[in-house]
Amino acid sequence: MKFFTTAMLLTLGIGATFPALAEIIPIQSLRQQEGITISGTVGMVVGNSFTLSDGSGEIIVDAGPRWYQDITVTPGEQVTVVGEYDNGDLDASRITRANGEVITIRNSPGRPPWAGGPNRPQRW
């Protein structure tokens, strides 16, 4: 997944600056932190990863592995994503669709519930 992220970032040429707010943040203003909220339009979708654009920039959103939970978003869809900005992408915790449907991917930052692979027991 990090290879995909790196390749997409090189293609998109995403840059980040450093303001900090707990409300919806423009993509171009993201900095490494957890619990941020961004809103925008879904672009390219590959598996459980997709690009999200808000007019100020574009970012890759990682919604975890498909074997854990298959997330289906479509290009052009408006979504709001809560997650952790890390290494140039947004690790999603929750995705809210325009119709109000909420997709919960994980409950908190830190080690995700799928860590260790599909056949390993959770230890936390």
C-alpha positions in Angstrom: 0.0 0.0 0.0 2.9 2.4 0.7 4.2 1.8 -2.8 0.9 2.8 -4.2 0.9 5.9 -2.0 4.4 6.9 -3.0 3.6 6.4 -6.7 0.4 8.4 -6.4 2.1 11.2 -4.5 4.9 11.5 -7.1 2.2 11.6 -9.8 0.0 14.2 -8.0 2.8 16.4 -6.7 1.1 17.0 -3.4 2.7 19.6 -1.1 1.7 20.3 2.5 1.9 23.5 4.6 1.5 23.9 8.3 -1.7 25.5 9.7 -3.7 23.6 12.4 -7.4 23.5 12.9 -9.7 20.7 14.2 -12.5 21.5 11.7 -12.6 20.6 8.0 -9.1 21.4 6.7 -8.2 22.2 3.1 -6.0 19.5 1.7 -3.2 21.9 0.8 -3.0 22.8 4.5 -2.6 19.3 6.0 0.2 18.5 8.4 1.0 15.3 10.1 -1.5 14.8 12.9 -4.4 12.5 13.9 -8.1 13.3 14.1 -8.3 15.7 11.2 -11.4 16.1 8.9 -11.3 16.8 5.2 -14.2 16.9 2.7 -14.1 16.7 -1.0 -14.8 14.9 -4.3 -13.6 11.3 -4.9 -11.3 11.0 -7.9 -9.5 7.8 -8.9 -10.3 4.7 -6.9 -7.9 1.7 -6.6 -9.1 -1.0 -4.1 -9.8 0.7 -0.8 -7.6 3.7 -1.7 -8.9 6.8 -3.5 -7.9 10.3 -4.3 -9.9 13.2 -2.7 -9.9 16.7 -4.0 -11.3 19.8 -2.4 -10.3 22.6 -4.8 -7.2 23.4 -2.8 -5.4 20.1 -3.4 -5.6 16.4 -3.8 -4.7 13.6 -1.4 -4.7 9.8 -1.3 -7.1 8.3 1.3 -6.2 4.8 2.6 -9.3 3.0 4.0 -7.4 -0.2 5.0 -7.1 -3.5 3.2 -10.1 -4.9 1.3 -9.8 -8.3 3.1 -10.6 -6.5 6.3 -13.5 -4.4 5.0 -14.4 -3.6 1.4 -15.1 0.1 1.1 -16.9 1.2 -2.1 -16.8 4.8 -3.1 -17.3 6.1 -6.7 -15.5 8.8 -8.6 -17.5 12.1 -8.3 -18.9 11.2 -4.9 -18.8 13.8 -2.2 -17.4 12.5 1.1 -16.1 13.7 4.4 -13.2 11.7 5.9 -11.9 11.7 9.5 -8.4 10.2 9.9 -4.7 10.6 10.5 -2.5 12.4 8.1 0.8 10.5 7.9 3.5 10.1 5.2 1.6 12.1 2.6 -1.7 10.2 2.7 -4.7 10.2 5.0 -5.3 6.9 6.9 -9.1 7.0 7.2 -11.0 6.2 10.4 -14.4 7.2 9.3 -16.0 8.2 5.9 -19.3 10.0 5.7 -21.2 10.1 2.5 -23.3 13.0 1.3 -26.5 11.1 2.3 -25.3 10.8 5.9 -24.2 7.2 5.7 -21.1 6.6 8.0 -18.5 4.0 7.2 -16.5 3.2 10.3 -13.1 1.8 9.4 -11.4 1.9 12.8 -12.2 3.5 16.1 -9.0 5.2 17.1 -5.5 6.2 15.8 -2.5 3.9 16.4 -2.2 0.3 15.4 -5.1 -0.7 13.2 -7.2 -3.8 13.9 -6.0 -5.5 10.7 -2.3 -5.2 11.7 -0.4 -8.5 11.3 -2.5 -9.8 8.4 -5.7 -11.6 7.9 -4.8 -14.8 9.8 -3.4 -13.2 13.0 -5.4 -12.7 16.2 -5.9 -9.2 17.5 -3.8 -8.6 20.7 -5.0 -5.2 21.8 
